[in-house]
Amino acid sequence: MRIDINADLGEGFGPYSIADDEALMPLITSANIACGYHAGDPMIMDRTVRLAKENGVDIGAHVSFPDRMGFGRRVIQMDASEIEKHVLYQLGALDAFARATGQRIWHVNPHGALGNLASADAKTAEALVSAVRQFDPEIRLLVLPGSALEKAAKEAGLPCWRLFLVDRAYTKDGQLAPRSLPGAVIKDEAAVLARLLKLLREHVVETIDGETIDMPAHSILVHSDTPGAVALARTIRKALEQSGTSIVPLSAQV
């Protein structure tokens, strides 16, 4: 089995930062880089892209609603055309820094409210897929298995990779449990590790309702803004290595 480890990075603004990007980067194989909408600015984007290159980490665009105050976790009412253009704008911004360092964008992972909406709503998913396909049809989307986003990508002939959020609870329909629900964010390292091992052995996950659903995955996400994220990433990487799983970036899974 081959699997990627990714994390959301570059999520700061000016002198402020959310996570320890320098410590996380050597532990992952793909980075979802904030494109200035929910976090990030030109200096941070440039620094994060260069840090990824130094560590041999794939670059992905972490696109969002324009919601810096809410960290991209609030839905902003837009029609499909607006969503498409906002995603294109963010791809162009990150691509400029990638090209300047001889790199490219490998994947798109929608952040927060935009990601949740695209997973459940066909129109939002189609807008996001349209933006990615127009920008570069070789870029793949990171998707929840069975989601509206995966369906839209497949219908458009756009390849995608399946994502597992190891520290987030799922509902029985395969969506992420709302953060407002108790237990939606899993902070106990032992519980996170147990979920990971179950995924590796059985390719399933237990939902917040106590049911079991299939969970095929190409990539595992570590939330960088979770307390203890660096230690958790180390634990996850060690568990994968001990299980005999090959840890490879998404670009090596084409």
C-alpha positions in Angstrom: 0.0 0.0 0.0 1.2 3.5 -0.9 -0.1 6.6 0.9 0.6 10.3 1.1 0.6 12.5 4.2 -0.5 16.0 3.7 -1.1 19.1 5.9 -2.5 22.6 5.5 0.4 25.0 5.6 1.1 28.7 5.1 -1.9 29.5 7.2 -0.7 32.8 8.7 -0.9 36.5 7.9 1.9 39.1 8.3 3.7 38.4 11.5 1.0 35.9 12.7 1.2 32.1 12.2 -1.1 29.2 13.0 1.2 26.2 12.8 4.9 25.2 12.9 5.4 24.8 9.2 9.1 24.3 9.5 8.7 21.3 11.8 5.8 19.8 9.9 7.2 20.0 6.4 9.8 17.2 6.8 7.1 14.8 8.1 4.7 15.1 5.2 4.8 14.5 1.4 2.2 17.0 0.2 1.4 20.5 1.4 -2.0 22.3 1.0 -0.9 25.9 0.8 -3.3 28.7 1.7 -3.8 31.1 -1.2 -4.5 34.3 0.6 -8.3 34.0 1.1 -8.7 32.3 4.5 -5.0 32.8 5.4 -1.6 33.5 3.8 -0.2 36.5 2.0 2.5 36.9 -0.7 5.4 36.6 1.6 4.1 33.6 3.4 3.1 31.9 0.2 6.6 32.4 -1.2 8.2 31.1 2.0 6.0 28.1 2.2 6.5 27.1 -1.5 10.3 27.4 -1.0 10.1 25.4 2.1 8.2 22.7 0.3 10.9 22.6 -2.4 13.7 22.2 0.1 11.9 19.2 1.6 10.8 17.6 -1.6 7.2 18.1 -0.8 4.4 18.3 -3.4 2.5 21.6 -3.7 -1.2 21.8 -3.6 -3.6 24.8 -3.5 -5.8 25.2 -0.4 -8.5 27.3 -1.9 -11.2 28.9 0.2 -14.1 31.4 0.4 -12.7 34.9 0.9 -13.1 34.8 4.7 -9.9 35.7 6.5 -11.8 36.8 9.6 -13.6 33.5 9.9 -10.6 31.4 8.8 -12.6 30.2 5.8 -15.1 28.3 8.0 -18.1 30.4 7.1 -20.2 29.9 4.0 -20.3 33.0 1.8 -23.2 33.2 -0.6 -22.0 33.1 -4.2 -23.4 31.7 -7.4 -21.4 29.0 -9.3 -19.8 31.5 -11.6 -18.4 33.5 -8.7 -17.0 30.4 -7.0 -15.3 29.4 -10.2 -13.6 32.8 -10.7 -12.5 33.0 -7.0 -10.9 29.5 -7.3 -9.2 30.5 -10.6 -7.9 33.6 -8.9 -6.3 31.6 -6.0 -4.8 29.0 -8.4 -3.2 31.8 -10.4 -1.7 33.3 -7.2 -0.1 30.1 -6.0 1.0 29.2 -9.5 3.1 32.4 -9.7 5.1 31.4 -6.7 5.4 27.8 -7.8 6.7 28.8 -11.2 9.2 31.2 -9.7 10.8 28.3 -7.9 10.6 25.8 -10.7 7.6 23.9 -9.2 4.0 23.2 -10.1 0.7 22.7 -8.4 -0.1 19.0 -8.2 -3.5 19.1 -6.4 -6.3 21.2 -5.1 -7.8 20.7 -1.6 -10.7 23.0 -0.9 -10.6 24.4 2.6 -13.2 24.7 5.4 -16.7 25.8 4.4 -15.9 25.7 0.7 -14.6 22.1 1.0 -17.6 21.0 3.0 -20.1 22.6 0.6 -18.3 21.1 -2.5 -18.5 17.7 -0.9 -22.3 17.9 -0.4 -23.6 20.3 -3.1 -23.4 19.4 -6.8 -23.4 23.0 -8.1 -20.5 24.0 -5.9 -18.6 20.9 -6.8 -19.1 21.5 -10.5 -17.9 25.1 -10.2 -14.8 24.0 -8.4 -14.1 21.3 -10.9 -14.7 23.7 -13.8 -12.1 26.2 -12.4 -9.5 23.4 -11.9 -10.1 22.0 -15.4 -9.8 25.4 -17.0 -6.6 26.2 -15.2 -4.8 22.9 -15.6 -6.6 19.6 -16.4 -3.6 17.7 -15.0 -4.2 19.0 -11.5 -6.1 16.5 -9.4 -8.6 17.2 -6.7 -8.4 15.8 -3.2 -11.9 14.5 -2.4 -13.9 12.7 0.2 -14.8 9.3 -1.2 -18.3 9.2 -2.6 -18.7 13.0 -2.3 -20.4 15.3 -4.7 -16.9 16.7 -5.5 -15.6 13.2 -6.5 -18.7 12.6 -8.7 -18.3 16.0 -10.4 -14.7 15.4 -11.1 -15.3 12.0 -12.6 -18.1 13.2 -14.8 -15.8 16.0 -16.1 -13.0 13.5 -16.7 -10.8 15.1 -14.1 -8.8 12.6 -12.0 -8.8 12.9 -8.3 -7.3 11.4 -5.1 -9.2 10.3 -2.1 -8.6 12.0 1.2 -8.9 10.7 4.8 -9.0 13.2 7.7 -7.5 11.1 10.5 -8.5 13.6 13.2 -12.0 14.4 12.1 -15.2 12.4 12.7 -17.4 11.3 9.8 -21.2 11.0 9.5 -22.7 7.8 8.0 -23.0 9.5 4.6 -19.3 10.0 4.4 -19.3 13.7 5.1 -17.3 15.4 7.9 -19.2 15.8 11.1 -19.9 19.5 11.8 -17.3 21.0 14.2 -20.2 22.1 16.4 -20.8 18.4 17.3 -19.0 16.9 20.4 -16.3 14.6 19.1 -16.2 16.1 15.6 -12.5 17.0 16.2 -10.5 14.0 17.5 -7.8 15.3 19.8 -6.7 12.1 21.6 -3.6 10.7 19.9 -4.4 7.1 20.8 -7.9 7.4 19.2 -6.4 8.9 16.1 -3.8 6.1 15.8 -6.5 3.5 16.3 -8.5 5.0 13.4 -5.4 5.0 11.2 -4.6 1.4 11.9 -8.2 0.4 11.2 -8.0 2.2 7.9 -4.8 0.5 6.9 -6.1 -3.0 7.9 -9.7 -2.8 6.8 -10.1 0.4 4.6 -13.0 1.5 6.8 -13.8 4.1 9.5 -16.2 4.2 12.3 -18.6 7.1 12.1 -19.6 9.5 14.8 -22.9 7.5 14.9 -21.1 4.2 15.5 -21.6 2.8 12.1 -18.8 1.5 9.8 -18.3 2.9 6.3 -15.8 2.2 3.5 -12.9 4.6 3.4 -10.5 4.1 0.5 -7.7 6.6 0.7 -4.7 7.9 -1.2 -3.8 10.6 1.3 -4.0 11.2 5.0 -4.5 14.8 6.3 -3.0 16.1 9.5 -4.6 19.3 10.6 -1.6 21.6 11.3 -3.7 23.9 13.6 -4.6 21.1 16.0 -2.7 21.3 19.3 0.2 18.8 19.1 0.1 18.5 15.3 3.8 18.0 15.0 3.9 15.1 17.5 0.8 13.6 15.9 2.4 13.8 12.4 5.4 12.0 13.8 3.2 9.3 15.3 1.3 8.8 12.1 4.4 8.6 10.0 6.0 6.1 12.4 2.8 3.9 12.4 2.7 3.9 8.6 6.4 2.9 8.4 5.9 0.1 10.9 2.9 -1.2 9.0 5.0 -1.6 5.9 3.1 1.2 4.1 5.1 3.2 1.5 4.8 6.9 2.2 4.9 8.7 -1.1 3.7 12.0 -2.5 0.5 12.2 -4.5 2.6 12.8 -7.7 4.1 9.3 -7.3 0.6 7.8 -7.3 -0.4 8.9 -10.8 
